Amino acid sequence: MDHHSVWTDLRNVEFSQRWVDAGGVRTRVLEAGDENNPAVIFIHGTGGHAEAYTRNLGPHAEHFHTYAIDMVGHGFSDKPDQGYDFKDYVEHLRAFLDAEGIQKTSISGESMGAGIAAWFALTYPERVDKIVLNTGAALRLANEVVQRFAQLSMDAVRNASADSVRKRLEWLVHDPSDVNDDLVATRLAIYHNPDYVARMTNILKRHTDPDGQDRNCLEQHHWEKISCPVLVLWTDHDPSAPPEQGKQVADWIPNSRFELMTDAGHWPQFEEPDTFNRIHIDFLLGR
């Protein structure tokens, strides 16, 4: 049986891992591509980290100065005791762009990352080229989805073991065999950070506070104000919301297109990277 790991994904990719001081937050970044090319930033979902994009970094680096970052409170970035609403992530991302001297970028976000991309486009439209909403859109989720997601997340963190982390990761994919041991080990190392239990409690308040969804969800009148080109990419097995919700968001955005990927769940960029990379790069290049 072949061994699969992040190194399998990055075997032929020239990339660097480093940390950037983004407004006082030590922020981990994986970076690839010519710095003279247009910037593209990949943003993971709740509880995630940059390894969500190891299968996309190389192909995108052929065209773009490509970043995958660990957002504040996540991965191997700092985990301050603060709020973790979308507006807080937006300010962290702005600080990262300022630290890197990036005046304008495209942003591709998965799940929570999609919400960050949308909120950033509304808050700092002059700094956005294009955005991609990948199986997420700061949507108001069904209560059973929120409760299931919160329970899996907290179980994985409070009782961090290979089994609990694997269960959390399997929620993301249509085929559980896509979750490899290296990915489990990476997330387990993150969850063993003693600060992470407290931070995950803060992070999930976006879902679990009585007014958390009211503070963070975008409505039709918000989407109608987004002026940059937008790709809304959904899947036929997404566990958070059906494709119809993604299509509705795309219909509200003036300059958007909708793409539906099949045989994938919440992580199409990882599950079906060839299809994702083709659709994604074509959109970013304007093809």
C-alpha positions, 0 to 999 in steps of 0.5 A: 500500500502506498504511503500518503503524507503531506510530503507526498503532496509536496515532493516536487514543490519548491516551497517555504515554511515561515512565521510572520508577525501579523499585528503581534500574532506570530502567523505560520505560512506555507509559501510557494511561487514567484513573488512577482506574480499575483498573490493568492491566499488559501484560508482553512476552515474552523479548527484547520491549518495550512496542510488543507492545501498541500495538494494545491500549493504546487499547481497554483505556484506555477501561476501565482505567489501562493500562500496557505496560512494558519489563521489566528488561534489555529494551527501553529500560529499564536492563540491569543485569548480574544474574540474569534468572530469573522471581523477578528479574522479579517483584521488578522488577515489585513495585518498579514497582508500589511506585514508582507507588503501585499496591497491586493490579493485573491482569497480562497477560503474553505468553510470558515475561510470562505466566510473570512474571504467574504467578510474581507471583500466587504470590509476592504474591497480595494484590497481584493482581486477575486474571492473563492467561496469553497463549501462555505459562505458565512451561512446560517447553518441548521441547528443539528449541523452546528451541534454535530460540528461543535461536538466533534470539534470539542471531543477531538480537542478535549480528548485528543487522540488519534481516533478522536482526531480521525473522526473529526477529519472524516467529517470533512471528506466523502471517502474516509480513506482520504484521511491519512495518518500524517494528516491525523498526526499533524492535527493531533500535534496541534490539538495537544497544545495546552492553549487549544482547548480554551481557544476552541471554546472561543472559536466555536462561540461563532456558532454556539453563542445565542447571537453568534450566528446573528453577528457573523452570518451574511444575508442577501443584502450583504452579498449584493454589495460584493463587487469583485469576481466570485467563484462559489464552489460546492460539492454533492456531499457537503455535510454543512449545507446542500448545493442549493444554498451555495447556488443561492449565494452565487445568484445574489452576487453580481459578478459570480459563477457557481461550480458543483464538484462531485464525489467530494465532501467539505474538502474538495481541494484535498479530496479531488485536487486535480478537478479543484485545481483546474476549476480554481486556476481557470477562474483566477486566471480569468479563463 
